Structure formats: C-alpha cells, structure tokens
Amino acid sequence: MHPDLVSALRCPVCGDPLGLTARTASCPRGHSYDLAKQGYLNLLPSASTGIEGDSASMIEARTTFLSTGHYTPILNALRTHTAQRLSELGTASDRELIVEVGAGTGYYLAGVVGDGSERWGLALDVSRYAARRAAKVHPRVGSVICDAWREIPLRDDAAQVILNVFAPRNAEEMARVLAPGGSLLVVTPNQAHLAELVAVLGMVRVDEEKERRLTESLAGSFERTGSEVVETVMRLDHPAVERLVAMTPSARHTEPGELTERIAVLPDPVEVTLSVTLSAWRAA
C-alpha cells in the first residue's frame, strides 16, 4: 500500500494519524498494524459490531460475474458522476482521494480511479476475502479491513468522493471523513432490479421502502443533490445467473442444489433487468 494512502488513515484505537514505515502502519502512541502479505491493512477493532463479511465463495462469484461487464452501466454512471463532482470541487491535481465503503472486490473503485492519474482510492470492507482482492485491483488503490458501521478509520475531511454500492451506510462517519464540498454517491436497487429472478429463485426481495429508508438514514448528515436511474436488460446464461445469485445476500438463504434446479427452468439465456438508482449527496 502506498504511504500516501496510509497517511489518510487514522488509528482505530486512539484516532491519531497513521504513517507507514516498511510494512508497518503505526501512530505516534505506538499502536501498530502490519500489512498482510496480500497487501491489505487490517484495522478491524476487537470490539466490532459483528457484521458478517462476504465469504470466499461470494467474492469469487462476484469477481467472475463483474468481469463479464454485465454491471458496466453502473460503473459508467459512477465514473460520470465522480468526474462531475471532482470538477465542481476543483481539487488540486496532486491527489484526489476516492473511498468506497463496502467495496467488496474493488471493481467500482478501480474503474473510477483508473480514469485519472491524479486519483487514488481506498477500499474499505469487513471481509478479509474482499480485502485480498481489492489489494490487487489497481496500483493506486489501497485495501483496508474495517467495521465501517462502527467507525471509518480515516482522518476528518480526507475523501473528496465516497462510493457506496449495494452496501450499508454510516451517515455520521461518512460525513466526518468527507471533505468540504465533497460528494457521497450511493447506488441502491430498484423494485425492477433482477425481478425476473427473484420469485423463481427465491432471492431476497428489494424493500419497497428502500428509498424512504435511504433518505431517513442520511437525513441530518447529508442532503441530496441529484439522482439518476440506471436501467438496462442483461442477457445471462445459466452459469452467469448462478454466479449472480452466489455473490448476493441471497446466497446465504439458498441451497446450491435447489438453486441449480430452479435455474434449470429458466430460458438459457434469460433476459434480466438491471435497475438501480445512483443518488448524489453532500454533507449538510
């Protein structure tokens, strides 16, 4: 991990800034954290909230599915909105820090960071399997294991843009680490998202109150500045459908054998709707 990325972090124990010497990140009070051999930094406190991170099989399925480009429309929307927000912010060209909370494999973060050599990224996730993938996803992206629901181990005002794609949100912490004038970009599924698969495969349904709950969860810390619906139709063969289910929370509620039987009744390929809302927010 690049020392400049570590300098944006703070100690999860005392809150002091971290610095990198050799392969050890440490704060002035002597708390230290060694980089894993895979390249990520584990800043998960012992008293975490117990959030269950994605398993190795979920991360493997997500890596393979996303590599096929089916979710590229989401990535392209994030690229466009990030470029617009950074242009409006007028940040210095030496470094623009983009942070993804609940980054998983780092697919979206790497795609956004890759658009400009001045951009750097930090991928935050509670899963060590996700952290291993994200640590290798891009040379200017650092990977950190943390419990962002409890506390984000970044300095105040460290990030120009925060990405949050299909992941939990800690509004107060995200507002703290976002630089003045910075933007939070949130991607949430709509009712039509994967609708052709939900009933047939027994997948977790999108909460009908999701939009209201999103607004309520960010109220007081953020105000909405815009939104965009990203919608298209994907043509997925049966292996792609299986990987799609395996990378979502539905994987925890579906037996593999039963899933295979249910997928078999679908057309091959099957047309599946991708429908999400990308909303932009600024700290209130």
N, C-alpha and C positions, 0 to 999 in steps of 0.2 A: 504494500500500500504506500502511496506517495506521501511524504512528510507533510505536504501542504494540506492534504485531506485530513490527516490526523490532527493538524492544528485547528481544524474546525470543530473538533470533538471536545467533550469535557468529561471528567472523571465521574462515573456513576455513583461513587461513594461520597465524594466531598464537593463535586461540582467545579473543581479547579480545572483549568485548561490542560490538555494533554499535549505532549510532544513525543516525537519518535526518535529513538536512538537505537541504531542497528535494527533489531526486530522486536523491540520492546517499547510500548507506549506507556508513558508514566506522567504523573502530575507532580507539582512541587512538594506535595506532602508525602510522597513516596509510594503511593498506590501505583501498581504496575500491571500491565496486561501484555502478554506475549502474542505476537502474530502467530496464527496457526500455520502449519506447513502448507496448507492450501491457500493461504494469503489473506484470510479474513481475520477480523479482530472481534473477540468475544467480550462484550461489555454488558452481559446479562447479569444483573444483580441476583444474589441468592434469594432475596425476598421478592421474586417476580409474582405476577398475578396468575401464573399457571396457564397462560394461553397456550393451546396446543398448536404447534407449528406444523407445516406440511411435512409429510413423510417422504422418504426417499423415492417411493414409487410414484407419489403425486408429482414430485419435482421432475422425475424422469419423463412422465407423461406430458407435463407442461412444456418441457424443453422440446420434445419431439413435435408436439402439436403446434406450438408457436413458430417453429422453424419452417413450417409449411406455408406461412403467410396468411392464414385464414383471418387473423386478427390485425392484419396490417392497417385496415381503415382506422382502428383505434389509435395505433401508433402514429399514423399520419396526422390525425386530428391533434394529438398531443404535441407533435412537432410544430404544427402551425401555431397553436395557442402559446406554446413556450416562446417561440420566436417573437410573436407579437408582444408578449408580456415583457420580455427582456429588452425589446426595442423601446417600449414605453418607459421602462425603468431607467434606461440609459446607463447600465452598469459599465464599470471600467473593463477594458478589453483583456486585462491580465488573467482574471478568473471570474467565472460565473458559476456558482455552486447550485446544482440541482440535486435535491434529495427526494428519494422515493421511499415512502413509508409503507411497509408491507410489500417489499419489492419482489419477493419470490426469486426467480432466476435472473432478474435484472434486465429482462427483454425490453421493456418500455424505456427504462432509464438509459440503457446503452444506445438505443435508437435516437433518443433526444440528444444525448451528449455528443453523439457522433456527428451531428450537424455542424459543429463549430469547434475549432481547436482551442478556443478560449474557455470552453465549457468543461466542468469537472462534475463528477457525480458521487453520491454516497447512497448505497443500497442498504436499507435497514430492514431486518426481518428477524423473527424469533426462531426460525428453523435453521439448524446448522446445515441441513442438506441444501436449503436455498442459498445460504451464505457461501457455501463452497462453489456453487455455480456462478453466483454473482461476482465472486472474486476474480473470475477469469473472463468475464463477459466483455470487458473493454479496458484498455490500458489506463484510461483516465477515470475509472470508476473504482471506488473502494467499497468493501463489503463489511458490514458490522452486524453482529448478533446483538439484539437488544429487545427489551419489552417496551415498545413504544406506547402501549396502553398505560403503562405506569409512568415512564419518563423517556424523553428523547435525549440521548447523550450528545447533544450539540450545544455549542455556545449560543447565547442570545443573538438574534439577528444574523445568523450565519448563512442562511439559504436565500437565494433570490427566487427560486421556484421550488414548490413541493408538489410531487406527484402522489396520487393516492388512487390506485386502480383496483377495484373489487376488494378493498381491504378495510379493516377497522380504522377509526379516526379518533384521535385525542386532540380535540379542538384547542384546548388551552395550551398544550405543549407545542402544537404546530404553529400557533400564533406567536408563541415566545421565540421560536427559532427562525421565524420568517423575517427577513429584512424589511425595513420600512418601504412600502410601495410594492413589495413582492407579491406573488400570486400562489394560491393553492389551486391545483387542478384536480378535480375529483371525477372519476368515472364510475357510474353506477348502472346496473342493468335495468332495462325497462320490462314491462309486462310481456312484451312480444319476444324478448330475448330467449332463444332456444325453445320457444313454445312448442315446436313440432316434436321435441324430445321429452319434455317434462313429464307429461302424463304417461306416455308409453314406457319410459324407462324408470319412472318413479323418482325423478330428480327433485331436489329441493326447489320449491316454487319461489318466485320473486315476491317479496312482501308488497301487497297492494299499497301500503302506507310508506313505502321506502322513501319517496320524495319528501313527504312531510317529516319523516324521521331524520332525514339528512339535514333539512333546514333547521329543525329543532336542535340537532346535535351540534351545529355550528353557530347557532344564534348566540349573540353576546361576544363571540370571539371573531367572527367573520361576517362579511356582507357580500352577497352575490353580485358579481359584475357582468355576468353573461352566461349563456349556456348554448349547447349545440347537440342535436340528436344525430348520432352516427348509426346508420342502419343500412344493411345490405343483406343479400341472400348468399349463403355459403353452400357449396356442393361437397358433401362429405361422404367418403366411402366408409364402410363399417369399421375398419381399424381406426380411422380418424374419429369417429363417433365414440368409440371405446376410450381413446386417449382423452377426448374432451371431457367425458364423464369422470375419468380417473383423476383429472387434475383439479376438479372442483370439490367443494364440501360434500357433494352427493356421493363421492367415493366412500365416505365413512358410513353411508346408510344403505349401500347396495352390495349384495354378494356377487362376486365375479361370475360365477356360473349362471346365476339368474340374469345378470346383466347381458351376458352373451346370448342367452335365449331370447331376451326381449329385443336386442338389436337385430337379431335374425329376421324379425317380422317387418323390419323397415325396408323401403326401397334401397337399392345399392347402385349408385349413390343416392343420398337423400338430401333434399333441399331444406336448409335450416336457417332461420332468421337470426342475424346478429343485430341487436338493437340495444344501444346504450345511450346514456346522456353524459356528456362532458360538461361539467359546470365549473366556472371560474370564480374564485373568491379572493377578497383582500381582507386583511386584518381590520377589524372595526376600530 
